[in-house]
Amino acid sequence: MALWFVLHAVAGCGGPVSSQLDFVGGSDPSSSAGAGGEQAAGRAGQGGGGIGGQPEPDAAVVEVADAGVTDAMAADSKAPVAVDAAPKVPDAAPVAVEQIMRAATEDAFVQGSGRDASDMQVDNSNVNFGKDPLLLVKYRNQVDEQFFWRESHVKFSLADVGTLEKATLRLRAKMSDPQTVSTIEVRQLTAAWEETKITWSNKPAAGAVVGRVSLPQTQPAVLELDVTAYVKSRLQAGATSVSFALLQDVAVAFQSNARIEVDSREAGATGPALLINHRPKN
């Protein structure tokens, strides 16, 4: 700023800028040593007047002022630069959907009591069929024919299941008479039960209908039913397992005396399975 003031003052005097600058700097190339003395004396006689009769700025003052500006600029250049201390972390990629297949952990059918085909009274209401290779399903509308009634129960583990996307119940089944067809009614089963203890007398009551699946003419057949809503409700309730009751659809139960035979977990790879599509827990 001090240097700009000197240049401005020189321009205001109308004189050559170069000579005025030389004067301010303390030397004049066009003058001799004697002339320099006379100029010095003249300045003294004028009471220290400078260019155009104005007070002459002290060169030392100019230098100090320039140094101050320089120091200020240097200080500005050393000012700390604001840096984001917490850079934005990219959003994590969504967890991919995985499919797992759960085999049944427990399954069994139960059978009522009544008269058999020979009109003999038979009581199976307290018999456990937990180790049978088949899950039998049959319904008759006569109370005294409960000997023919069979209901099956299947349980699957829900351990380590994350965010559920889809759940599918898979069964391999056939009719005892291959010339007939029927429909399995799948129901909710929320009460506790055990494969080696369940009987007709102590079986838990079946709940709401989850869905129905029909056997085709070609048998045995692999049947699949979407059970997503029910399984999701069990997960939301904090359950670590989910159970299903298999009944014969009443609407078609009397079209034939044949029973439905579903492979149990004792049958091996063709036993009941629950296909789970989920996003695993982190």
Buried (B, 14 or more C-beta within 10 A) or exposed (E): EBEEEBEEBBEEBEEEEEEBEBBBEEEEEEBEEEEEEEEEEEBEEEEEBBBEEEEBBEEEEBEEBEEEEEEEEEEEEEEEEEEEEEEEEEEEEEEEEEEEEBBBBBBBBBBBBBBEEEEEEBBBBEEBBBEBEBBBBBBBEEEEBBBBBBBBBBBBBBEEBBEBBBBBBBBBBBBBEEEBBBBBBBBBBBEEBEBEEBBBEEBBEBBEBBBBBEBEEEBBBEBEBBBBEBBBEBBEEEEEBBBBBBBBBEEBBEEBEBBBBBBBBBBEEBBBBBBBBBBEEE
